[in-house]
Amino acid sequence: MNQSPTASIDVTPEENRNAKRPWPVRRGLLLEPGPQRRLALAGFVNQLGTAAFLTTVPLYALRVIHLSIGQVGLGLSAAGVVGLIAGIPVGHLADRRGPKGIFLTTLLIQAASMTSLLFAHSLWSFVLAVAVTDLAGSSGGAARGPMIRRFGGDEVPKFRSYLRSVAMLAGTFGALAAGAVVQIGSGLAYRALIFANALTFIGSAAVLVKLPKLQPLPSPREEGRWIALKDKPYVAFVVLDGTMWIQSEVLSFALPLWVVLHTDAPRWFVGLAIAVNTVMVVFLQIRTSRGVKGSTVAGRATRRAGLAFLIGMAVIATTSGASGWVAVTIMMVGVALHTVGSLWHAAGSLELRFRLAPAHAQGQYSGVFGLGMGLCYVVAPSLLGLLCVTWGALGWLVMGGVFVAAGLAMPYVIQRAGRSREIADITD
């Protein structure tokens, strides 16, 4: 029988001292010195380079490697699919061997593969470099999950929310750096950014080297190897949650196309909308997560999120053909409502991701969770393009309805997961 996800996790005395301190203890905007601060700092450095790279890699492939648009799309899609396959087996390895060493290895592999991209001069060398990078990135995410869970102690949702806020802030700075490189537009500028991104992986590894080593937790003898894939309630949660995470692409993908093709709003509104979303997440995510503790409360938060997405998207849908400033005002209300939904959804998702997974298999379950997230990002552009751009206002309502349906179904999946583990949520 799987270990109850609500049970306390076995840790060494050293881990216990680091993980069980009251959280968050901050000096200004920083966490108290220790493993949590190191994880946050390493995440900031990593995301800073990654955000800048993701923004510029298509242009690098077009202008420096001289690939066609079709080749760039094919290469990035192939690399993304390859990256999805590694999370589960590497997560299982992290559970059995300890996550720290596995995670550090994935960072070094990403540094090497990113550096190799500087020497790519054909489609296949480009695909190989980005595929290895995505493969190691997916593996690293699965190995990082157990570290967040165990160093987060009793306040994992708050700690994970802090990490999300830090990642959003780093992503903003990375996008600014990418903008400067695109403005310069030279091959040297693009190569400098790629090399800097390779250094961020090394920098993240250097920050994490002094983390305490986490020993593997014992697993039941009668348990099979790939328990996460056989855990139907958890897989159902991943499917619903992955569907909900499509919301993260609404403001970055669907809204810019909507503004340009369906409204008279000024084009600079796209940047303003992203800025408002980022500021709200950075300053409100931790506060939103404070009361989301326990699977039932997390399910309710997800349900509220679906309703907020529908309302926000319905508001945005009314701006078709609206005059410039009227459209800006209405869409800003819609963006704020959508962001509130994203705060609730992230809080619920981050709580359930760890709570529904047994302590001894956090890496493997993180791999399954990452697979769901990855598939979401593969599906999102086509789905949002069809509904929100091609279908117009009706499509925004249909997509909002999908979010509502997923949110309403989540509490039932959680109840099923609880029954399958024969647990009672002690926090409800």
Buried (B, 14 or more C-beta within 10 A) or exposed (E): EBBBBBEEBBBBEEBBEBBEBEBBEEEEEEBBEBBBBBBBBBBBBBBBBBBBBBBBBBBBBBBBBEBEEEBBEBBBEBBBBBBBBBBBBBBBBBBBBBBBBBBBBBBBBBBBBBBBBBEBEEBEBBBBBBBBBBBBBBBBBBBBBBBBBBBBBBBBBBBBBBBBBBBBBBBBBBBEBBBEBBEEEEEEBBBBBBBBBBBBBBBBBEBBEEBBEBEBBEBEEEBEEEBBBEBEBBBBBBBBBBBBBBBBBBBBBBBBBBBEEBBBBEEEBBEBBBEBBBBBBBEBBBEBBEEBBBBBBBBBBBBBBBBBBBBBBBBBBBBBEBEEEBBBEBBBBBBBBBBBBBBBBBBBBBBBBBBBBBBBBBBBBBBBBBBBBBBBBBBBEEBBBEBBBEBBBEBBBBBBBBBBBBBBBBBEBBBBBBEBBEBEBEEE
